Amino acid sequence: MRSTVWLRRAAEKADPSPLSFSDCQAQPAANDEMIRMFSRRTFLQTAAASGSVLAATSLVPAWARSGPAANLSGLQPLSGTEFDLTVGRAELAIDGRTGPAVTVNGQVPAPLLRWREGDEITLRVHNTLDADTSIHWHGILLPNEMDGVPGVTFPGIRPGETFTYRFPLRQAGTYWYHSHSGLQEQLGHYGPIIIEPRGTDPVRYDREYVIVLSDYTFEGPHRVFQRLMASSDTYNFQQRTVPDFFREASRNGFMATLRDRLMWGQMRMSPTDISDATAATMDYLINGHGPGDNWTGLFEPGERVRLRFINASAMTFFNVRIPGLPMTVVQADGLNVQPVETDEFQIGVAETYDVVIQPRDDRAYTLMCETNDRSGYVRGTLAPRMGMTAPVPPLRERPTLTMRDMGMDHGSMPGMAHGAASAEQPAASGHAGHGNMDHSAHGQGHAGMAGMDHSGHGAAPAAPAGHAGHDMSGNDMQRHDHPQGPGVAGVAMQPVSRLDEPGAGLEDVPHRALTYAQLRSLDPNPDHRAPGREIEIHLTSNMERYMWSFDGVRFSEVVEPIQFVKGERLRLTMVNDTMMVHPIHLHGMFFDVVNGARHNMPRKHTINVKPGEKLSVDVTPEDVGDWAFHCHLLYHMHAGMFQVVSVRPGEHADPHAGHRMGHGAHQ
Amino acid sequence: MRMLLTAALIAGLAGAGAQAADEPYADQFYGADAMEEARHELRHETGGMRQFFFQTDRLEYRSSDSEDAALWDINAWYGGRINRLWIKSEAEYSLDHGAFEEARVEALWSRAITPYFDLQGGIAHDFEDGNGRTHAVAALQGLAPYWFEVDVSAYLSNRGELTGSAEAEYELLLTQRLILQPRAELAWSAEDMPSLETGAGLTSIEAGLRLRYEIVRQFAPYVGIEWTRQLGETADYTRAAGGDPESTAIVAGLRIWF
C-alpha cells in the first residue's frame, strides 16, 4: 500500500523540463530532484522491509553492496522461498507525466525476486484487479501446470482470487516474469528474477544492477492495437518521402532510385517497417525511469560491475551501448556463455543479457538504449557519484530493409555459410545409424566441408549455422507448404542464415556488435544427440492487414497443437517470411541455437528471427504438457502469432537419453 | 487442497501411463470446464478479435463557379480480419438549393480474398425524391501494386439498370505528415436513364488533388481542388438543361478515422 502511495506522490512531482523524444541533446540531471527521489525510495525500502515480505538486507550479495545506489534501481528486492505478490493498479510517473499502470505490490517494474537454485518456492499471487490476471515465469523450467498461461496451462486468476504457484528451481541466472493476460504486460506487469547458483558463480563482479528495459504508452495498449489493426503505419513517422526520393536520386541516380521505389511499390511493402509501435506512442524506461528521470547506478572506479539486462518491453527492440566502455557478455537468457567482449548489442523483446563492465575512470558513462528503428531511446547513467551525467549521443539514422530481408538475396554472402554446414555436419554424420533421422535436409553437398578449419574466424570462432550452406548449394527454392491466404503477404523464396548479423542498423557501426554466432555456452550442452526429426515453422504476416501468424494460420483458427515427444531430440527450423524481426519464445524448454558451436550451443528461451532468415534450434522436451510458443512482440501475439506445443509422454522415448550424458557419447 | 489431491492422483495415474491421450494436459489439474472457458477466451484474444472502424475519407466544403456544396464520403466497418460488414456512404448537399443532389448508402458484406483485396457484396440505396433506387452491389476493394487504393463497384438497380464506378487514390508523402493525395473516379452506365439525366457509356470523370496535414494520423485537415467533367450523352443532358458539364471546385475538409 505504501508503495502505491509513493507512486502517486512521485507522480505529483513537477518536471519543469520534460525531455522531448525528438530532442537528443543531453539534459542536465536535476540534482535536487535526484536527491529527493533517492530519499523517497530509501523511505520506501525501509517501509517495505518492515512489511510482511522478506527484505533482502539479511543477504549481502554483490548487488546489495552497491549501497545507496541500489535504491536508485527503483526495484524492491524480495528473497526467500515464500512470496506474496499482489496485482493491482496505480499511477506510473515517467519524466513527470503520469499514466495508469498494472502493478505488482504497487511497483513498476514488479519486485525483483531473488531465488536460489535448488530451492522449492511458493508464490501466492493475489488479484485485486477487476480483470483476470496471471504470472508467467519467463525462461523458468517448471511443471507445466505452474507456467501461468491462461487458456494453455491454467484458467488464469480471477478478480479477487489468489493463485499459489509452487515449483522447484532447476536452474540459475537472470530471468523475468510477466502477465500473460490481455495486454497487461504493456501496462507495467513485469519484473526481474535472479536465481543464485548453488555452486560458485563463474562470473566475478563487485557490484550488480538489474536493468529492466521496457516501453509504456500513454494512449493505452488497446487503443494502440486497434490503431495498428486499422492502419499499420499509424506510428511510423520515418517513411520515405518525396524529398527523400530526390535526395537519393541525386546520390544514386534517378533511374536506380526509381527502380528501387517501383520494386517496393510493386510489392506494396515499405523498407521503413522496422517497428510498428514506435516512439510516436511509446515512452521507454530503464527500471521504470524515463530518460529525463535518468536512472543512475553508482560504481567505484576499477570495480567490476555486472549489469543484468532484461528487455521487458511489449514491442521494442533496443540497441544497447555504453560509449567509452566495452562490455563483456557473460550470460544470455539466464545461462552462462563464454565471455565475449563487445561494444553494442541488440536485445530483442524478452531476451536477457548479463554483461560485465569495468569502468576505471572517475567519470560518468551514459547507458544508451536506442530503439532498433531509431525513433526513440532511454538512457541511464553509470557514475561514481550521484548527479553526474555524460553526453547522450544523438539518435542515429534509421535503418531500412533490403532485398535480404525479403529472403531474396541469394548468394550475396560467399564464404559465410560454409562453416555453418560443417558445424552441424559432424553431428549429423556421426549419427547416420540412428534410423529415423532425416538427412535429406542437411546431408547434401557438405561432405567436403567436414574438416573445415574454424580457427580463422577469430572472435566468432565459427560461421553461423542453419541451412545457409544448403540454400547456397543449389538452386533449390524454399518450400512453403502452409496456407497462404489473405494473411500471408509474401514468402521468403531464398531465406538465409543471419546468425552472424547483429541486427538491423548495427551491420555497419564503427565498433563491435554482438551476434548470435559469437555465443558459446559456458557449460557443455546437456544433450548431444543429433535431432531425430525436424519441424519447420514459418513466421507469416500481412503487414497491411496487421495479420501475424505461424504457418499462415492465426491462433484463433488453429486446429491442433504442434506435437513434441518427451525425451526426443528434435530440430525446430524457423523461416521468417515477414519483413520484421520476431523474438520467438517457447515456454518450458530451451532452444539450443544451431550456430556452429557443436556441444556449446548457446541455449535460449527467446530467439530473434530476422526477416528473410532461416535458422534452426535443437530442443529436448523434458516436461510433459502444453507449452505456449509465440512471438513475444505483444501485439503480434495478440494478432495471432501464437501456437501451442504439446509435449506428450511418448512410449518409446527414453526420458534420460539426452541428459547429462558424457561428451561425445554418440560420436 | 483440491489441487494437491488432484496432482497426487495424477502423479499416480501418470505413473501407470493412464493419462487420457486427447485431453488437454491442464484439464486434469484445473477441470475441463474452467480450462475450456479459458481456451475460448484465449483463442478470441489471439487473432479472433472484432473491431469497429470509421473513416471520413472526404468530409468537405466545395466551392465552384456554379455552386457551393458539402460532401461526405464515409467508410465504416465492423468485423474481424477476414469477414466484415462495411457501410459506405457518399452524399452531396447543395448549399445553394438546400437539398441533397445525391445521397447513397451501401451495406456490404466484405471478405478478404487475397492479401490486398476484399470482395464485397450487398445493397445500396439512393435517396432521391420520387426517384430513389435500390441496387444490388458487387465490389472489389483493396490496394493495387504501387500503392494505389482502388474500389471498383457495379450496381444493378431495382429497375434493371446496370451502372458502375471505379475509384483510385494515391498518397505522396511530402513530409511525414504533409501528404498530397491525387484521386480519380470514373462513372459508367450501361444504358440511357433520362430521368437521371444520364446517358449510356462513360458518364463522368473526376480528378482531385488534396493536400492534408496529419496532426496525428487519425486527424488531418486538408485543402484541395477537384475537377469534374461529364461525358457523352450525360454531358448533353446537362448542356440541354443549360448547365456546364465541366466544373472545377476548391475544397476544404477533414479526414478523420478512429
Interface residues (C-beta under 8 A of the other chain):
Chain A: N144 E145 P150 G151 V152 T153 F154 P155 G156 G182 Q226 R227 M229 A230 S231 D233 T234 Y235 F237 Q238 Q239 R240 T241 V242 P243 L262 G265 Q266 M267 R268 G485 P486 G487 V488 A489 G490 N542 E544 R545 M547 W548 S549 R554 F555 S556 E557 V624 G625 D626 M637 H638 A639 G640 F642 S646 R648 P649 E651
Chain B: A7 A14 G17 Q19 A21 P24 Y25 A26 F29 Y30 A34 M35 E37 A38 R39 H40 E41 L42 R43 H44 E45 T46 G47 G48 M49 Q51 F53 R81 I82 A112 I113 T114 P115 Y116 L143 P145 Y146 W147 L172 L173 L174 T175 Q176 R177 R217 Q218 W257 F258
